Amino acid sequence: MVTSSSSFAKRLETILAPVLVTVLRAFGEEKRLIREAVRFQTKRERKRGKLATLCQKGTTAENRKMIFLAVAHALATLIIWQHFFYVKYRVQEAKVPDEANLYWWKRLTPPIEFGAMHAILFQMALLPLTMARQTVAALSNTYIGRKFVPLHKVVAMHVHLGYVMCSFVFGATIIFFAFFGQGCAQQRSGKEPSPNGVRTFCKKMTSEIMATGLAIMGCLTLVAVTSYMRNRIKYEIFYYVHHLVFVMFSLAIAHTLDDKFRRGQVRSQNFK
């Protein structure tokens, strides 16, 4: 009887052992797949940068409010850009003769840059509002804050404004270098006139306003890159580099109050 039970146990062990091994392997494979899925999700989120989008994890009503704010912001930015574009366009229309070298560059580049400058100033005026935590907290308790503006998504608004401003700055800088770079090259070759022997395009590239503009571009590049990579780098790096925004605001003031302003030239962005 004992022998029979022992042989039965051995046969049962022989049958169940492969099954048990298979189950354990399957369980281990399941855990491995879960770890892989989590790792893939993390990589995907990091690749996306975990950007705080305007409609991220919100109710339908909140998303509609955010879309409305985004559209209103886009329209306001476009109106500001278009207004100052048209003002400068009329100036260039009267200033640039039809037979001028680089005619369309001279007609369109200053208006595009002029409109972009004021669109950037508009973003700079809105950005501090998203950083005023006590003001945002106070407004969130008001009827307007509760009913119309989802202020708990102010970080998403801040990120959106920051990227819009950086896009305008980067685009304006590229157009600036394309225009003045070829103007300087043509003045050196003699294709573009040099008034009183002064290579005005080349001089502009070494002016005070150019130096402060490049410094602003450098600060914003560092802020934009570290902001986009904030989930891949140490938080302290993101935090301290982000303080360059305050340096950028100071440089923007110096950019406006340049040597020409100090000699009496009126700037449209200055208070009069």
Secondary structure, DSSP 8 states (H G I E B T S, - for coil): -HHHHHHHHHHHHHHHHHHHHHHHHHHHHHHHHHHHHHHHHHHHHHHHTT---TTSS--HHHHHHHHHHHHHHHHHHHHHHHHHHHHHHHHHHHHS-TT-TTHHHHHHHHHHHHHHHHHHHHHHHHHHHHH-HHHHHHHHTSHHHHHT--GGGHHHHHHHHHHHHHHHHHHHHHHHHHHHHHHHHHHHHTSS--GGG--HHHHHHTSHHHHHHHHHHHHHHHHHHHHHTTTTS-HHHHHHHHTHHHHHHHHHHHHHS-HHHHTT---TTS--
